Protein backbone atom coordinates (compact mmCIF):
# COMPACT_ATOMS: atom_id res chain seq x y z
CA UNK A 1 0.00 0.00 0.00
CA UNK A 2 2.81 2.44 0.73
CA UNK A 3 3.97 2.07 -2.84
CA UNK A 4 0.57 3.19 -4.08
CA UNK A 5 0.57 6.16 -1.69
CA UNK A 6 4.08 7.14 -2.79
CA UNK A 7 3.00 6.91 -6.41
CA UNK A 8 -0.05 9.12 -5.81
CA UNK A 9 2.07 11.60 -3.86
CA UNK A 10 4.56 11.69 -6.74
CA UNK A 11 1.73 12.22 -9.25
CA UNK A 12 0.32 15.02 -7.09
CA UNK A 13 3.76 16.67 -6.86
CA UNK A 14 4.23 16.43 -10.64
CA UNK A 15 0.79 17.89 -11.29
CA UNK A 16 1.50 20.81 -8.96
CA UNK A 17 4.85 21.38 -10.74
CA UNK A 18 3.06 21.38 -14.10
CA UNK A 19 0.49 23.86 -12.80
CA UNK A 20 3.27 26.17 -11.55
CA UNK A 21 5.07 25.94 -14.90
CA UNK A 22 1.85 26.87 -16.69
CA UNK A 23 1.44 29.90 -14.45
CA UNK A 24 5.07 30.92 -15.10
CA UNK A 25 4.58 30.56 -18.85
CA UNK A 26 1.42 32.64 -18.71
CA UNK A 27 3.20 35.41 -16.78
CA UNK A 28 6.15 35.30 -19.20
CA UNK A 29 3.80 35.52 -22.18
CA UNK A 30 2.06 38.55 -20.66
CA UNK A 31 5.39 40.29 -19.99
CA UNK A 32 6.61 39.51 -23.51
CA UNK A 33 3.44 40.89 -25.09
CA UNK A 34 3.67 44.05 -22.99
CA UNK A 35 7.30 44.64 -23.95
CA UNK A 36 6.68 44.09 -27.68
CA UNK A 37 3.35 45.95 -27.92
CA UNK A 38 5.05 49.06 -29.33
CA UNK A 39 6.63 47.08 -32.17
CA UNK A 40 3.37 45.27 -32.86
CA UNK A 41 1.50 48.56 -33.23
CA UNK A 42 4.20 49.86 -35.58
CA UNK A 43 4.06 46.72 -37.68
CA UNK A 44 0.27 46.90 -37.93
CA UNK A 45 0.52 50.56 -38.93
CA UNK A 46 3.02 49.64 -41.64
CA UNK A 47 0.76 46.87 -42.92
CA UNK A 48 -2.22 49.22 -43.05
CA UNK A 49 -0.15 51.77 -45.02
CA UNK A 50 1.28 49.22 -47.45
CA UNK A 51 -1.24 50.06 -50.18
CA UNK A 52 -0.45 53.77 -49.97
CA UNK A 53 3.29 53.11 -49.97
CA UNK A 54 2.94 51.06 -53.17
CA UNK A 55 0.99 53.85 -54.86
CA UNK A 56 3.44 56.49 -53.64
CA UNK A 57 6.50 54.55 -54.77
CA UNK A 58 4.95 54.04 -58.20
CA UNK A 59 4.22 57.76 -58.51
CA UNK A 60 7.76 58.56 -57.32
CA UNK A 61 9.23 56.21 -59.93
CA UNK A 62 7.25 57.86 -62.71
CA UNK A 63 8.17 61.35 -61.49
CA UNK A 64 11.87 60.43 -61.24
CA UNK A 65 11.89 59.20 -64.82
CA UNK A 66 10.20 62.35 -66.09
CA UNK A 67 12.43 64.82 -64.22
CA UNK A 68 15.61 63.14 -62.93
CA UNK A 69 17.40 66.42 -62.06
CA UNK A 70 14.63 67.55 -59.72
CA UNK A 71 14.50 64.08 -58.19
CA UNK A 72 18.26 64.01 -57.53
CA UNK A 73 18.15 67.50 -56.00
CA UNK A 74 15.28 66.46 -53.74
CA UNK A 75 17.08 63.25 -52.82
CA UNK A 76 20.23 65.18 -51.84
CA UNK A 77 18.21 67.60 -49.73
CA UNK A 78 16.44 64.73 -48.02
CA UNK A 79 19.74 63.04 -47.25
CA UNK A 80 21.09 66.33 -45.88
CA UNK A 81 18.07 66.78 -43.62
CA UNK A 82 18.37 63.18 -42.43
CA UNK A 83 22.10 63.59 -41.70
CA UNK A 84 21.46 66.83 -39.83
CA UNK A 85 18.74 65.15 -37.77
CA UNK A 86 21.09 62.30 -36.84
CA UNK A 87 23.82 64.76 -35.84
CA UNK A 88 21.45 66.83 -33.68
CA UNK A 89 19.99 63.70 -32.11
CA UNK A 90 23.49 62.42 -31.26
CA UNK A 91 24.49 65.81 -29.81
CA UNK A 92 21.48 66.05 -27.49
CA UNK A 93 21.74 64.26 -24.15
CA UNK A 94 19.55 61.18 -23.83
CA UNK A 95 16.38 61.51 -21.80
N, C-alpha and C positions, 0 to 999 in steps of 0.2 A: 503494500500500500504506500509506503514512503516513496517509492519510485514514481508512482502515479502523482503524488502530491508535489514532488520535486519537478516533475515534467510540467504540471499545470502552473507551478510557480514560475518556471522558466518561460513558458508561453506567455504568462501575464507580464513578466518583465520585458519580453521582446515586444509585445503589443504596446506597452507604455513607451518603450524606446521609439517605436515606429510613430506613435502619436506625437511625441516630442519632435522628431525629425520633420514631420509634416508641418507642425507649427513653425519650426525654424525656417523651412522652405517658404512658407507663406509670408513670413516677416521679411525674408530676404527678397522675395518677389516684389513686395510692396515698396521696399526701400529702393530697389533697382528701378521700378517704374517711376518713382518720385524723382530720382536723380536723372533719368533720361527723358522726362516729360518735355523739357525745353527743346531737345533735339527732335522729338516726335512731332511737336507742333510745327517746327521749322520744316520738317520733311513733308508734312501734310500740306503746308502752305505752298511749298515748291510743287507738289503734285497738282494742286488746284490751279497753279499758274502755268502749268506746262503748255496748255493750249495757246495761251497768250505769248509765251516765250517762243513757240514755234512760229507763230504769225510774225512777231517782231523780228526774229532772226531772218525770216524770209524777206521781209521788207528791207531790212538792213543790207542783205546781200544784193538785192536789186538796186538799192540806192548807191552802194559802193561800186557797182559795175558802171552805173551811169555817171557818177562824178567821183572818181578815185582820189583826186586832189583834196576835195573837201573832206572826204572820209579819212584820209591820212592825217590831215590837219586836226580833225576832231579826235582821232585816235591818239595823237601825240598830246593834245591837251588833256584828254582823259587820263593818260598815263602820268602826266605831270601832276594832276590833281591827286591821283591815287598815291603817288610817291610823297607828295607834300603831306597828305593825311597820315601816312605811315610814319613820317619823320616827326610830326607834331605829336602823334599818339605815343611814340617812343620817348619823346622829350618830357611829356607830362608824367608826374608821379602816379603810380597805380593807386586805385581807390582802396 
